[in-house]
Structures are given as C-alpha cells and as structure tokens.
Amino acid sequence: MTKAVLTPDEINFFKSEGYLIRKGALPQSDCKTAVDRMWESSPDFLKRDDPSTWRPIPADEGSDDPLLTKRDTRWQYRSVGTEKWLLDLAYSQKIVGWAEQLLGKDTLRIPEPGGKPMGSWGPAWPGGPVDPQMTEGVRGIYATLPSEATDPLDDHLHTDGHPFHLGVVCLLEDNPPNGGGFKVWPGSHRRFYPLFPMQYDQTRVPFYEHLPSHKGIIHPQEYLDEIQRVEADTQPVDCHGEAGDLVFWHHRMGHMAGYNTAEPKTIRQALLYDFCKVSLDEERLEGPQPDMWRDWAIR
C-alpha cells in the first residue's frame, strides 16, 4: 500500500535530487479510463491491439492542432485537460496531499472543470510552442510512440520556460526502461536555479511584425554553459515504471521527454501537469533567493 505521506527521507531526496518517484499514485482502473479516452483520439493507422502499427506518425496523417497534436513520435491530447474526470485524477486527495507537504497546506491553485485547456489560446510567442501556463487545467495526456531511429539518440536536456512550482508526470500504462517515460538530470535544479534573472520565469523577447528577427526566450550564457557541464558530468535517470506511478519534479530540473526505443514495442502514455501556488504571481517577480526553498514548506 502506498504511504499516505512523504517521509523525511523522501523530502530530503527531492530537495537534493530534484525529483521523486511515487509508486501507485493512481488506481489502475482510473489509468485504464484515461487510456481508453486517449485511444478515442488516435491516428487512424494506429491499432491498439496491433503493435506492428505502433510507429511514428507520417506528416500526411499528422495534425498541428494544439489541442490534439500528432507529429512524428508525439501524440498529445490537450483538449481533455479541463474535463472534470481528468482533474479529479490529477488533483486527487492523495496527490494533492503530497504536493501540499512540499509546497504548503491550502496554498495550491486548484483548477475548475470546464475552463480553457492548454492549447486553446496563447502560445508562448507567435509561432512558438504552446505555453503550459496558459491553461485552466492540466497539460493533458501525452503519448510517445516508438522511434524508428537505427543510430543511438543523444540526450539533450532543457528547463521549462513558464513559471510554476512543481511538475508532475504520472504514467497511465506500464512503461519499461527506454520506453520514453521521463528523463531527468539529478541535482541539476540546484545548479540552474541561481542562473536566471527571475526565480520562476525565463526572460522573453516580445514579438513585433516589423521587428521579426528576435522573439522568444532569452537564455543567459551562464545557463547555456552550465547545460554543457551538466550533460557532461551527470548521468540522466530514466523514470520508468508501472501504470499509476508518478514523478514529482522541481521547476528548474533539467529534463527531456525520453526516446521510446524499448523492445518489445510500447507506447508511453502519461498525464502531465504542474502544481502552482496561489502566491506565484508575486513570487515570480523576484530574483533567485539565497534559500531556493523559501517559497516551499520544506525549507
């Protein structure tokens, strides 16, 4: 049985390493419900009971609709992100209890069903990616299809540019090693946190039609240099597991969506979302703090 609370050792691990895996966060039956719903949005050529059809999505069968993106190995179902049944899973009493241990009792911004899902408005910048902060719910259900690459694939980390506190990836089906689960660089949150002008945001250049050359996130050179060092000296961790397992991760954690090269073939299906405190609007204006845990309950 999954423990009702995070232990001191687990909290210390999260502070040190920047992530924490919790087994059995969601019931298997609820995971199956979410996967059943995901398959209602599948590309036509994909057959749930035929792994021989599990392959990257051809361009002529793909979709750039931000509410249901189907491109190459990415299949991202965002339009369900504010439906009550999915919010009930993401914000279950158990998961919220763990998040509140980290961030503080009664501090979380709780979504309301029926709001705007991620992808329904406001990309990060014109022509840019969909912004995960532009949602009134969760990011959605994300699938990673098997890769057909024959050569080894290089891992390259990034940090997210939108402001939030605590990231969540919850597996909805069993996911083996190298199955595209979620990859993190342990301890990198402590190295990246002080390198930005603001402690939650990343600075962005506004876009103007008559000044088209520059737009989007500005990466400090110190951060770009540190990425090279982290990738050279830190072995990433492949967060795989069983349906219902959950990964918490710090907002400055270096991470990537893993490549799905597992054999036999599998499809990684996961629920992704962020926890934010209601105080984020004020906290995001400030620079990195001497105590990076000032805004958390675990300082």
C-alpha positions as CSV (number, residue, x, y, z in Angstrom):
1,M,0.0,0.0,0.0
2,T,1.3,3.4,-0.9
3,K,2.2,5.5,2.1
4,A,-0.2,8.4,2.8
5,V,2.6,10.9,3.5
6,L,6.0,11.7,2.2
7,T,8.7,10.6,4.6
8,P,11.6,12.9,5.7
9,D,14.0,10.8,3.6
10,E,11.8,11.3,0.5
11,I,11.5,15.0,1.1
12,N,15.3,15.2,1.5
13,F,15.8,13.2,-1.6
14,F,13.5,15.6,-3.5
15,K,15.5,18.6,-2.2
16,S,18.8,17.1,-3.2
17,E,18.0,15.4,-6.5
18,G,15.1,17.5,-7.7
19,Y,12.7,14.7,-8.4
20,L,10.8,11.9,-6.6
21,I,9.0,8.8,-7.8
22,R,5.9,7.7,-6.0
23,K,4.5,4.2,-6.7
24,G,0.8,3.6,-7.1
25,A,-0.3,7.3,-7.1
26,L,-3.3,6.5,-9.3
27,P,-5.5,3.4,-9.2
28,Q,-5.1,1.1,-12.2
29,S,-8.8,1.4,-13.1
30,D,-8.5,5.2,-13.3
31,C,-5.4,4.8,-15.5
32,K,-7.3,2.5,-17.9
33,T,-10.2,5.0,-18.1
34,A,-7.7,7.7,-19.2
35,V,-6.0,5.4,-21.7
36,D,-9.4,4.4,-23.2
37,R,-10.2,8.1,-23.7
38,M,-6.8,8.7,-25.2
39,W,-7.3,6.0,-27.8
40,E,-10.5,7.7,-29.0
41,S,-8.2,10.4,-30.4
42,S,-5.7,8.1,-32.0
43,P,-4.4,8.4,-35.6
44,D,-6.3,6.1,-37.9
45,F,-3.4,3.9,-38.7
46,L,-2.7,3.1,-35.0
47,K,-4.4,-0.1,-33.8
48,R,-4.5,-0.5,-30.0
49,D,-4.2,-4.3,-30.2
50,D,-1.6,-4.4,-33.0
51,P,1.9,-3.3,-32.0
52,S,3.1,-3.7,-35.6
53,T,1.2,-0.4,-36.3
54,W,2.9,1.5,-33.5
55,R,5.3,3.8,-35.3
56,P,5.9,7.5,-35.9
57,I,3.1,9.5,-37.4
58,P,3.6,10.3,-41.1
59,A,3.3,14.0,-42.0
60,D,0.3,13.4,-44.1
61,E,-1.5,11.8,-41.2
62,G,-0.4,14.2,-38.6
63,S,-2.0,17.3,-37.0
64,D,-0.6,20.6,-35.7
65,D,-3.8,21.3,-33.8
66,P,-2.5,22.4,-30.4
67,L,-5.4,20.7,-28.7
68,L,-4.6,17.4,-30.3
69,T,-1.0,17.3,-31.7
70,K,0.1,14.3,-33.7
71,R,3.6,14.6,-35.1
72,D,6.3,12.1,-35.5
73,T,6.5,10.2,-32.2
74,R,4.4,12.8,-30.3
75,W,0.7,12.4,-29.7
76,Q,-0.6,15.0,-27.3
77,Y,-4.2,15.2,-26.2
78,R,-4.8,18.5,-24.5
79,S,-8.5,19.2,-25.1
80,V,-9.4,17.0,-22.2
81,G,-7.3,19.0,-19.8
82,T,-10.2,20.7,-18.0
83,E,-12.7,17.9,-18.0
84,K,-13.8,17.1,-14.5
85,W,-12.9,13.3,-14.6
86,L,-9.3,14.1,-15.5
87,L,-9.0,16.9,-13.0
88,D,-10.3,14.5,-10.3
89,L,-7.5,12.2,-11.1
90,A,-4.8,14.8,-11.2
91,Y,-6.0,16.6,-8.0
92,S,-6.9,13.5,-6.0
93,Q,-6.7,13.9,-2.3
94,K,-3.6,11.7,-2.1
95,I,-1.6,13.6,-4.8
96,V,-2.6,17.0,-3.5
97,G,-1.7,15.9,0.0
98,W,1.9,15.1,-1.2
99,A,2.1,18.3,-3.1
100,E,1.0,20.3,-0.1
101,Q,3.7,18.6,2.0
102,L,6.2,20.1,-0.4
103,L,4.5,23.5,-1.0
104,G,2.3,24.2,2.0
105,K,-1.2,23.3,3.2
106,D,-4.0,25.1,1.3
107,T,-1.6,27.0,-0.9
108,L,-2.3,25.4,-4.3
109,R,-4.2,26.9,-7.2
110,I,-7.0,24.4,-7.9
111,P,-8.4,24.3,-11.4
112,E,-12.2,24.4,-12.1
113,P,-13.8,22.0,-14.6
114,G,-14.9,23.4,-17.9
115,G,-12.2,26.0,-18.3
116,K,-9.8,26.7,-21.2
117,P,-7.4,23.7,-21.8
118,M,-3.8,24.2,-22.8
119,G,-3.6,24.9,-26.5
120,S,-6.9,26.7,-26.8
121,W,-5.3,30.2,-26.7
122,G,-1.9,31.9,-26.2
123,P,1.2,30.2,-27.5
124,A,4.4,31.1,-25.7
125,W,5.1,33.6,-28.5
126,P,3.8,33.9,-32.1
127,G,4.9,30.8,-34.0
128,G,6.3,29.3,-30.7
129,P,5.3,26.3,-28.7
130,V,2.1,26.0,-26.7
131,D,2.6,27.5,-23.2
132,P,1.8,25.2,-20.3
133,Q,0.9,28.1,-18.1
134,M,-1.8,29.1,-20.5
135,T,-4.3,26.6,-19.2
136,E,-7.1,26.4,-16.6
137,G,-6.5,22.7,-16.0
138,V,-3.7,20.1,-16.7
139,R,-1.4,19.8,-19.7
140,G,-3.2,16.7,-20.9
141,I,-2.4,13.1,-21.8
142,Y,0.8,12.7,-23.7
143,A,1.9,9.7,-25.6
144,T,5.3,8.9,-27.1
145,L,5.3,6.4,-29.9
146,P,8.2,4.0,-30.7
147,S,11.1,5.6,-32.5
148,E,12.4,4.1,-35.8
149,A,15.9,5.5,-35.4
150,T,18.6,3.0,-36.0
151,D,21.5,5.0,-34.6
152,P,21.9,5.9,-31.0
153,L,20.0,9.0,-30.0
154,D,21.7,11.7,-28.0
155,D,20.1,13.0,-24.8
156,H,19.8,16.8,-24.5
157,L,18.2,18.4,-21.5
158,H,16.2,21.6,-21.2
159,T,14.3,23.5,-18.5
160,D,10.8,24.8,-18.9
161,G,10.4,28.5,-19.5
162,H,6.9,29.0,-18.0
163,P,6.5,29.8,-14.3
164,F,5.3,27.0,-12.0
165,H,6.5,25.3,-8.8
166,L,6.1,21.5,-9.1
167,G,5.9,19.4,-12.2
168,V,4.0,16.0,-12.4
169,V,4.3,13.1,-14.8
170,C,2.0,10.2,-14.0
171,L,2.3,7.0,-16.0
172,L,-1.0,5.6,-17.3
173,E,0.3,2.3,-18.6
174,D,3.3,0.2,-17.7
175,N,6.4,1.8,-19.1
176,P,9.7,-0.2,-19.4
177,P,13.2,1.2,-19.4
178,N,14.0,3.2,-22.6
179,G,10.2,3.4,-23.2
180,G,10.1,7.1,-23.4
181,G,9.0,7.7,-19.8
182,F,10.6,10.8,-18.4
183,K,14.3,11.6,-18.2
184,V,15.8,13.9,-15.5
185,W,19.4,15.1,-14.6
186,P,19.6,14.6,-10.8
187,G,20.7,17.7,-8.8
188,S,20.6,20.0,-11.9
189,H,17.8,22.1,-10.3
190,R,20.3,23.4,-7.7
191,R,22.7,24.3,-10.4
192,F,20.3,26.0,-12.7
193,Y,18.1,27.8,-10.1
194,P,20.6,30.7,-9.5
195,L,21.4,31.4,-13.2
196,F,18.2,33.2,-14.2
197,P,17.2,36.9,-13.5
198,M,13.9,35.6,-12.0
199,Q,13.4,32.6,-9.9
200,Y,10.4,31.1,-11.8
201,D,10.2,32.8,-15.2
202,Q,12.6,32.9,-18.1
203,T,13.1,36.3,-19.8
204,R,11.4,36.6,-23.2
205,V,11.7,39.0,-26.1
206,P,8.3,40.3,-27.3
207,F,7.4,39.8,-30.9
208,Y,6.6,42.6,-33.4
209,E,5.6,42.2,-37.0
210,H,8.0,44.9,-38.1
211,L,10.9,43.5,-35.9
212,P,10.7,39.8,-36.8
213,S,14.2,38.6,-36.2
214,H,14.1,38.1,-32.5
215,K,11.4,36.5,-30.3
216,G,11.1,34.0,-27.5
217,I,13.1,33.0,-24.5
218,I,16.5,34.6,-23.7
219,H,18.8,32.0,-22.2
220,P,21.6,33.5,-20.0
221,Q,25.0,32.5,-21.2
222,E,25.8,31.1,-17.7
223,Y,22.8,28.8,-18.1
224,L,23.9,27.6,-21.6
225,D,27.4,26.9,-20.3
226,E,26.0,25.0,-17.3
227,I,23.9,22.8,-19.6
228,Q,27.1,21.7,-21.2
229,R,28.7,20.9,-17.9
230,V,25.6,19.1,-16.5
231,E,25.3,16.9,-19.6
232,A,29.0,16.1,-19.4
233,D,29.1,15.2,-15.7
234,T,25.7,14.0,-14.7
235,Q,24.1,10.7,-15.8
236,P,20.4,11.2,-16.5
237,V,17.8,9.0,-14.8
238,D,15.1,7.2,-16.9
239,C,12.0,7.4,-14.8
240,H,10.1,4.4,-16.0
241,G,7.6,2.3,-14.0
242,E,4.1,0.9,-13.8
243,A,0.7,2.4,-14.5
244,G,-0.2,4.7,-11.7
245,D,3.4,5.6,-10.8
246,L,4.1,9.4,-10.5
247,V,7.2,11.6,-10.8
248,F,7.3,14.9,-9.0
249,W,10.0,17.3,-10.4
250,H,11.3,20.8,-9.5
251,H,10.6,23.6,-11.9
252,R,14.3,24.2,-12.6
253,M,15.1,20.5,-13.2
254,G,16.9,19.6,-16.4
255,H,14.8,17.1,-18.2
256,M,13.6,15.8,-21.5
257,A,10.9,13.5,-22.9
258,G,12.7,10.2,-23.3
259,Y,13.1,8.4,-26.6
260,N,10.9,5.3,-26.9
261,T,13.3,2.6,-28.1
262,A,12.1,-0.3,-25.9
263,E,11.7,-3.8,-27.2
264,P,9.1,-5.2,-27.5
265,K,7.3,-2.1,-28.6
266,T,5.3,0.0,-26.2
267,I,3.5,3.4,-26.2
268,R,4.3,5.6,-23.3
269,Q,1.1,7.3,-22.1
270,A,1.2,9.7,-19.2
271,L,-0.7,12.5,-17.6
272,L,1.3,15.8,-17.4
273,Y,0.6,18.8,-15.3
274,D,2.0,21.4,-12.9
275,F,1.2,22.5,-9.4
276,C,1.3,26.2,-8.7
277,K,0.8,28.1,-5.5
278,V,-1.7,31.0,-5.5
279,S,1.3,33.2,-4.5
280,L,3.2,32.5,-7.7
281,D,2.1,35.8,-9.2
282,E,4.1,37.7,-6.6
283,E,7.0,35.2,-6.2
284,R,7.7,35.1,-9.9
285,L,8.8,38.8,-9.9
286,E,11.7,38.2,-7.6
287,G,15.2,37.0,-8.4
288,P,16.7,33.8,-7.1
289,Q,16.8,33.6,-3.3
290,P,19.7,32.7,-1.1
291,D,17.4,29.9,0.1
292,M,15.9,28.4,-3.0
293,W,13.3,26.7,-0.8
294,R,12.0,30.0,0.7
295,D,8.6,29.6,-1.0
296,W,8.2,25.9,-0.1
297,A,7.1,24.1,3.0
298,I,10.3,22.1,3.1
299,R,12.9,24.8,3.7
